[in-house]
Amino acid sequence: MSTTDEILALERAARIAGFRVADILRAANLDRSTWTRWRNGVTSPRLDNWRAVHKAVDHLIAGQQRAA
């Protein structure tokens, strides 16, 4: 799976879970322009940034589950 495919899958999962990409990026402390460059294949994410995105998703999902 390419980075672009992973990003699209993450965006789809976020949408299904009721999150916006902006929520994830805010929690991961990343700019939207960085995400756009990754999505368009201009640059690839550094491992620490990619881990921050996944950690942010996990954090948002855990918060959603606690609220339910």
N, CA, C and O atoms as a Tinker XYZ file with bonds, in Angstrom:
   272  protein
     1  N      0.851000   -1.179000    0.000000    73     2
     2  CA     0.000000    0.000000    0.000000    64     1     3
     3  C      0.896000    1.240000    0.000000    63     2     4     5
     4  O      1.831000    1.336000    0.795000    81     3
     5  N      0.611000    2.169000   -0.877000    73     3     6
     6  CA     1.398000    3.398000   -0.962000    64     5     7
     7  C      0.985000    4.372000    0.143000    63     6     8     9
     8  O     -0.049000    4.206000    0.789000    81     7
     9  N      1.804000    5.372000    0.336000    73     7    10
    10  CA     1.479000    6.403000    1.327000    64     9    11
    11  C      0.156000    7.074000    0.981000    63    10    12    13
    12  O     -0.671000    7.317000    1.860000    81    11
    13  N     -0.042000    7.371000   -0.294000    73    11    14
    14  CA    -1.289000    8.005000   -0.721000    64    13    15
    15  C     -2.479000    7.112000   -0.400000    63    14    16    17
    16  O     -3.506000    7.596000    0.076000    81    15
    17  N     -2.350000    5.817000   -0.655000    73    15    18
    18  CA    -3.433000    4.878000   -0.333000    64    17    19
    19  C     -3.701000    4.851000    1.167000    63    18    20    21
    20  O     -4.855000    4.822000    1.596000    81    19
    21  N     -2.639000    4.859000    1.959000    73    19    22
    22  CA    -2.801000    4.857000    3.411000    64    21    23
    23  C     -3.487000    6.130000    3.888000    63    22    24    25
    24  O     -4.328000    6.090000    4.786000    81    23
    25  N     -3.127000    7.259000    3.286000    73    23    26
    26  CA    -3.742000    8.532000    3.656000    64    25    27
    27  C     -5.225000    8.525000    3.307000    63    26    28    29
    28  O     -6.055000    8.956000    4.108000    81    27
    29  N     -5.559000    8.040000    2.124000    73    27    30
    30  CA    -6.964000    7.970000    1.719000    64    29    31
    31  C     -7.751000    7.043000    2.642000    63    30    32    33
    32  O     -8.889000    7.340000    3.004000    81    31
    33  N     -7.142000    5.920000    3.019000    73    31    34
    34  CA    -7.805000    4.994000    3.941000    64    33    35
    35  C     -8.009000    5.644000    5.309000    63    34    36    37
    36  O     -9.059000    5.475000    5.929000    81    35
    37  N     -7.015000    6.378000    5.772000    73    35    38
    38  CA    -7.125000    7.057000    7.059000    64    37    39
    39  C     -8.206000    8.139000    7.007000    63    38    40    41
    40  O     -8.978000    8.296000    7.953000    81    39
    41  N     -8.259000    8.880000    5.907000    73    39    42
    42  CA    -9.303000    9.905000    5.744000    64    41    43
    43  C    -10.691000    9.266000    5.752000    63    42    44    45
    44  O    -11.618000    9.790000    6.370000    81    43
    45  N    -10.826000    8.147000    5.070000    73    43    46
    46  CA   -12.109000    7.439000    5.024000    64    45    47
    47  C    -12.500000    6.940000    6.421000    63    46    48    49
    48  O    -13.646000    7.093000    6.842000    81    47
    49  N    -11.545000    6.347000    7.129000    73    47    50
    50  CA   -11.812000    5.856000    8.485000    64    49    51
    51  C    -12.182000    6.997000    9.420000    63    50    52    53
    52  O    -13.076000    6.858000   10.254000    81    51
    53  N    -11.501000    8.114000    9.284000    73    51    54
    54  CA   -11.806000    9.281000   10.128000    64    53    55
    55  C    -13.221000    9.763000    9.857000    63    54    56    57
    56  O    -13.970000   10.072000   10.784000    81    55
    57  N    -13.580000    9.825000    8.589000    73    55    58
    58  CA   -14.928000   10.277000    8.221000    64    57    59
    59  C    -15.989000    9.344000    8.815000    63    58    60    61
    60  O    -17.001000    9.802000    9.345000    81    59
    61  N    -15.750000    8.048000    8.720000    73    59    62
    62  CA   -16.690000    7.063000    9.267000    64    61    63
    63  C    -16.802000    7.204000   10.783000    63    62    64    65
    64  O    -17.887000    7.061000   11.348000    81    63
    65  N    -15.671000    7.485000   11.439000    73    63    66
    66  CA   -15.655000    7.637000   12.902000    64    65    67
    67  C    -16.188000    8.993000   13.350000    63    66    68    69
    68  O    -16.370000    9.227000   14.544000    81    67
    69  N    -16.440000    9.891000   12.388000    73    67    70
    70  CA   -16.993000   11.197000   12.737000    64    69    71
    71  C    -15.962000   12.272000   13.004000    63    70    72    73
    72  O    -16.275000   13.304000   13.598000    81    71
    73  N    -14.724000   12.037000   12.568000    73    71    74
    74  CA   -13.659000   13.020000   12.748000    64    73    75
    75  C    -13.342000   13.683000   11.425000    63    74    76    77
    76  O    -13.577000   13.127000   10.352000    81    75
    77  N    -12.805000   14.877000   11.528000    73    75    78
    78  CA   -12.292000   15.554000   10.341000    64    77    79
    79  C    -10.777000   15.389000   10.333000    63    78    80    81
    80  O    -10.154000   15.199000   11.378000    81    79
    81  N    -10.204000   15.462000    9.155000    73    79    82
    82  CA    -8.753000   15.399000    9.057000    64    81    83
    83  C     -8.135000   16.521000    9.886000    63    82    84    85
    84  O     -7.081000   16.340000   10.496000    81    83
    85  N     -8.786000   17.666000    9.906000    73    83    86
    86  CA    -8.285000   18.797000   10.697000    64    85    87
    87  C     -8.173000   18.429000   12.174000    63    86    88    89
    88  O     -7.240000   18.868000   12.847000    81    87
    89  N     -9.106000   17.631000   12.689000    73    87    90
    90  CA    -9.047000   17.186000   14.086000    64    89    91
    91  C     -7.795000   16.351000   14.330000    63    90    92    93
    92  O     -7.096000   16.524000   15.328000    81    91
    93  N     -7.534000   15.451000   13.403000    73    91    94
    94  CA    -6.366000   14.576000   13.524000    64    93    95
    95  C     -5.081000   15.389000   13.452000    63    94    96    97
    96  O     -4.165000   15.197000   14.252000    81    95
    97  N     -5.024000   16.296000   12.487000    73    95    98
    98  CA    -3.811000   17.096000   12.319000    64    97    99
    99  C     -3.564000   18.007000   13.504000    63    98   100   101
   100  O     -2.418000   18.215000   13.903000    81    99
   101  N     -4.625000   18.549000   14.066000    73    99   102
   102  CA    -4.484000   19.395000   15.256000    64   101   103
   103  C     -3.924000   18.567000   16.408000    63   102   104   105
   104  O     -3.013000   19.002000   17.112000    81   103
   105  N     -4.476000   17.371000   16.592000    73   103   106
   106  CA    -4.009000   16.504000   17.685000    64   105   107
   107  C     -2.573000   16.038000   17.456000    63   106   108   109
   108  O     -1.831000   15.810000   18.412000    81   107
   109  N     -2.183000   15.899000   16.193000    73   107   110
   110  CA    -0.818000   15.464000   15.862000    64   109   111
   111  C      0.143000   16.639000   15.736000    63   110   112   113
   112  O      1.343000   16.449000   15.538000    81   111
   113  N     -0.390000   17.858000   15.852000    73   111   114
   114  CA     0.412000   19.075000   15.737000    64   113   115
   115  C      1.100000   19.186000   14.370000    63   114   116   117
   116  O      2.292000   19.477000   14.274000    81   115
   117  N      0.307000   18.944000   13.314000    73   115   118
   118  CA     0.807000   19.044000   11.945000    64   117   119
   119  C     -0.029000   20.041000   11.157000    63   118   120   121
   120  O     -1.222000   20.210000   11.413000    81   119
   121  N      0.609000   20.695000   10.201000    73   119   122
   122  CA    -0.092000   21.633000    9.331000    64   121   123
   123  C     -0.840000   20.893000    8.226000    63   122   124   125
   124  O     -0.430000   19.818000    7.788000    81   123
   125  N     -1.935000   21.486000    7.789000    73   123   126
   126  CA    -2.705000   20.912000    6.679000    64   125   127
   127  C     -1.852000   20.839000    5.412000    63   126   128   129
   128  O     -1.995000   19.908000    4.619000    81   127
   129  N     -0.977000   21.808000    5.222000    73   127   130
   130  CA    -0.133000   21.805000    4.022000    64   129   131
   131  C      0.791000   20.587000    3.992000    63   130   132   133
   132  O      1.084000   20.050000    2.923000    81   131
   133  N      1.243000   20.159000    5.153000    73   131   134
   134  CA     2.076000   18.960000    5.235000    64   133   135
   135  C      1.280000   17.755000    4.777000    63   134   136   137
   136  O      1.766000   16.945000    3.986000    81   135
   137  N      0.049000   17.633000    5.274000    73   135   138
   138  CA    -0.833000   16.531000    4.897000    64   137   139
   139  C     -1.085000   16.535000    3.388000    63   138   140   141
   140  O     -1.059000   15.490000    2.738000    81   139
   141  N     -1.326000   17.713000    2.853000    73   139   142
   142  CA    -1.603000   17.843000    1.418000    64   141   143
   143  C     -0.394000   17.413000    0.597000    63   142   144   145
   144  O     -0.546000   16.737000   -0.421000    81   143
   145  N      0.802000   17.797000    1.025000    73   143   146
   146  CA     2.009000   17.370000    0.304000    64   145   147
   147  C      2.160000   15.856000    0.342000    63   146   148   149
   148  O      2.536000   15.246000   -0.659000    81   147
   149  N      1.872000   15.246000    1.480000    73   147   150
   150  CA     1.922000   13.785000    1.576000    64   149   151
   151  C      0.889000   13.162000    0.644000    63   150   152   153
   152  O      1.180000   12.232000   -0.107000    81   151
   153  N     -0.326000   13.701000    0.715000    73   151   154
   154  CA    -1.443000   13.142000   -0.058000    64   153   155
   155  C     -1.187000   13.230000   -1.558000    63   154   156   157
   156  O     -1.561000   12.330000   -2.310000    81   155
   157  N     -0.558000   14.299000   -1.984000    73   155   158
   158  CA    -0.281000   14.497000   -3.403000    64   157   159
   159  C      1.029000   13.856000   -3.854000    63   158   160   161
   160  O      1.394000   13.948000   -5.026000    81   159
   161  N      1.732000   13.212000   -2.935000    73   159   162
   162  CA     2.968000   12.527000   -3.284000    64   161   163
   163  C      4.160000   13.447000   -3.483000    63   162   164   165
   164  O      5.180000   13.033000   -4.033000    81   163
   165  N      4.038000   14.693000   -3.041000    73   163   166
   166  CA     5.136000   15.646000   -3.179000    64   165   167
   167  C      6.261000   15.288000   -2.209000    63   166   168   169
   168  O      7.439000   15.331000   -2.564000    81   167
   169  N      5.885000   14.938000   -0.996000    73   167   170
   170  CA     6.843000   14.486000    0.017000    64   169   171
   171  C      6.268000   13.254000    0.692000    63   170   172   173
   172  O      5.093000   12.926000    0.526000    81   171
   173  N      7.102000   12.587000    1.445000    73   171   174
   174  CA     6.662000   11.439000    2.237000    64   173   175
   175  C      6.788000   11.796000    3.707000    63   174   176   177
   176  O      7.679000   12.555000    4.089000    81   175
   177  N      5.905000   11.257000    4.533000    73   175   178
   178  CA     5.982000   11.582000    5.960000    64   177   179
   179  C      7.214000   10.966000    6.618000    63   178   180   181
   180  O      7.611000    9.844000    6.305000    81   179
   181  N      7.803000   11.721000    7.531000    73   179   182
   182  CA     8.839000   11.144000    8.382000    64   181   183
   183  C      8.152000   10.186000    9.339000    63   182   184   185
   184  O      6.970000   10.338000    9.647000    81   183
   185  N      8.886000    9.224000    9.793000    73   183   186
   186  CA     8.324000    8.205000   10.673000    64   185   187
   187  C      7.718000    8.824000   11.934000    63   186   188   189
   188  O      6.645000    8.405000   12.367000    81   187
   189  N      8.385000    9.808000   12.523000    73   187   190
   190  CA     7.855000   10.413000   13.751000    64   189   191
   191  C      6.534000   11.130000   13.494000    63   190   192   193
   192  O      5.641000   11.106000   14.341000    81   191
   193  N      6.404000   11.769000   12.329000    73   191   194
   194  CA     5.139000   12.433000   12.004000    64   193   195
   195  C      4.033000   11.419000   11.726000    63   194   196   197
   196  O      2.886000   11.613000   12.130000    81   195
   197  N      4.382000   10.345000   11.038000    73   195   198
   198  CA     3.385000    9.327000   10.728000    64   197   199
   199  C      2.891000    8.668000   12.017000    63   198   200   201
   200  O      1.703000    8.382000   12.163000    81   199
   201  N      3.808000    8.433000   12.938000    73   199   202
   202  CA     3.424000    7.870000   14.241000    64   201   203
   203  C      2.536000    8.850000   15.002000    63   202   204   205
   204  O      1.591000    8.434000   15.673000    81   203
   205  N      2.831000   10.151000   14.902000    73   203   206
   206  CA     2.010000   11.163000   15.575000    64   205   207
   207  C      0.582000   11.151000   15.032000    63   206   208   209
   208  O     -0.374000   11.315000   15.790000    81   207
   209  N      0.437000   10.957000   13.722000    73   207   210
   210  CA    -0.897000   10.877000   13.117000    64   209   211
   211  C     -1.652000    9.683000   13.680000    63   210   212   213
   212  O     -2.807000    9.814000   14.083000    81   211
   213  N     -1.017000    8.529000   13.712000    73   211   214
   214  CA    -1.688000    7.334000   14.223000    64   213   215
   215  C     -1.991000    7.448000   15.718000    63   214   216   217
   216  O     -3.034000    6.987000   16.181000    81   215
   217  N     -1.091000    8.053000   16.456000    73   215   218
   218  CA    -1.334000    8.264000   17.888000    64   217   219
   219  C     -2.528000    9.204000   18.079000    63   218   220   221
   220  O     -3.346000    8.994000   18.975000    81   219
   221  N     -2.627000   10.235000   17.240000    73   219   222
   222  CA    -3.744000   11.175000   17.324000    64   221   223
   223  C     -5.061000   10.475000   17.028000    63   222   224   225
   224  O     -6.060000   10.709000   17.707000    81   223
   225  N     -5.062000    9.616000   16.013000    73   223   226
   226  CA    -6.275000    8.864000   15.680000    64   225   227
   227  C     -6.676000    7.984000   16.863000    63   226   228   229
   228  O     -7.840000    7.971000   17.264000    81   227
   229  N     -5.721000    7.256000   17.416000    73   227   230
   230  CA    -6.003000    6.395000   18.576000    64   229   231
   231  C     -6.566000    7.215000   19.734000    63   230   232   233
   232  O     -7.515000    6.797000   20.398000    81   231
   233  N     -5.976000    8.379000   19.968000    73   231   234
   234  CA    -6.412000    9.256000   21.058000    64   233   235
   235  C     -7.849000    9.746000   20.821000    63   234   236   237
   236  O     -8.665000    9.743000   21.742000    81   235
   237  N     -8.149000   10.155000   19.613000    73   235   238
   238  CA    -9.500000   10.631000   19.297000    64   237   239
   239  C    -10.532000    9.519000   19.436000    63   238   240   241
   240  O    -11.619000    9.743000   19.969000    81   239
   241  N    -10.201000    8.336000   18.966000    73   239   242
   242  CA   -11.122000    7.200000   19.073000    64   241   243
   243  C    -11.335000    6.829000   20.535000    63   242   244   245
   244  O    -12.463000    6.551000   20.942000    81   243
   245  N    -10.267000    6.821000   21.330000    73   243   246
   246  CA   -10.401000    6.495000   22.755000    64   245   247
   247  C    -11.277000    7.511000   23.457000    63   246   248   249
   248  O    -12.104000    7.147000   24.292000    81   247
   249  N    -11.103000    8.789000   23.124000    73   247   250
   250  CA   -11.957000    9.832000   23.714000    64   249   251
   251  C    -13.404000    9.676000   23.324000    63   250   252   253
   252  O    -14.305000    9.928000   24.124000    81   251
   253  N    -13.626000    9.259000   22.095000    73   251   254
   254  CA   -14.992000    9.048000   21.616000    64   253   255
   255  C    -15.630000    7.864000   22.349000    63   254   256   257
   256  O    -16.807000    7.916000   22.706000    81   255
   257  N    -14.866000    6.813000   22.570000    73   255   258
   258  CA   -15.390000    5.630000   23.259000    64   257   259
   259  C    -15.685000    5.930000   24.727000    63   258   260   261
   260  O    -16.655000    5.418000   25.285000    81   259
   261  N    -14.847000    6.761000   25.352000    73   259   262
   262  CA   -15.109000    7.119000   26.756000    64   261   263
   263  C    -16.379000    7.958000   26.866000    63   262   264   265
   264  O    -17.111000    7.858000   27.852000    81   263
   265  N    -16.636000    8.771000   25.871000    73   263   266
   266  CA   -17.816000    9.653000   25.897000    64   265   267
   267  C    -19.107000    8.887000   25.625000    63   266   268   269
   268  O    -20.197000    9.354000   25.957000    81   267
   269  N    -18.977000    7.713000   25.023000    73   267   270
   270  CA   -20.183000    6.930000   24.674000    64   269   271
   271  C    -20.767000    6.197000   25.851000    63   270   272
   272  O    -21.774000    5.504000   25.708000    81   271
